Each structure stands twice: as C-alpha cells, then as structure tokens.
Amino acid sequence: MKASVALESWLASTEQRQVDVVRALDVSKQLVSFWVTGRGVPGLELAEALERLTDGAVKVMDWREPAAMADQRGASSARIAAHVKLQRLKARGQRARRTPPRTKPTGTR
C-alpha cells in the first residue's frame, strides 16, 4: 500500500487529525499535509517515528519509491530504500557492501 494512502487511512480509522501528527512529531502542518497527499516523503527518522506513532499501520518501507521518483522527491526516499535493504540484510545475517563515493568525471564542473 502506498504510504500516503496508509497514513490517510490510519488518520480516518483512529479519528486522528493531521494536527495530532504535527504535535506528536513536532513538524509543520504543511509537511504532514505533503505526506498525506503524496507530494512529499519523510526522512528516515520521521518515517520511523511515523511507524511507531501509527503502531505499524504506516511502515517505513511503505515510503520506498522507485529510483526515478527518488530523484524527483529528493534523497529521503533513497535513504529509506537503503535502510530497508540494510534491515533485510541484517535479518539474513549478511553485511552490506560498501561502495566508494561517487566522483565527478574530470573536465566537468
């Protein structure tokens, strides 16, 4: 289920309001509105806080989007995807491989 739909569903089923989420997570009304409408993606820490607040109704993994969307929405979705992948590896007793940082090709600004 898409996270924004799950969040909206949780709000309706628990009779919570967006302002309750704003107060619980100490974030702006606009930010919560963006999450509910699907126009924004929370950072990893806030996605984890949302999962705790909703008792798992809105999971961190629900915020994961395809890589193409991550480019449009910023690094938050990519960080969540990396976090989910790392959690799966840990669950299987494996370690994540480290990749070297990206560098700009020479001759570009």
Secondary structure, DSSP 8 states (H G I E B T S, - for coil): --HHHHHHHHHHHHT--HHHHHHHHT--HHHHHHHHHTS----HHHHHHHHHHTTTSS-GGGG---HHHHHHH-HHHHHHHHHHHHHHHHHTT------------TT--
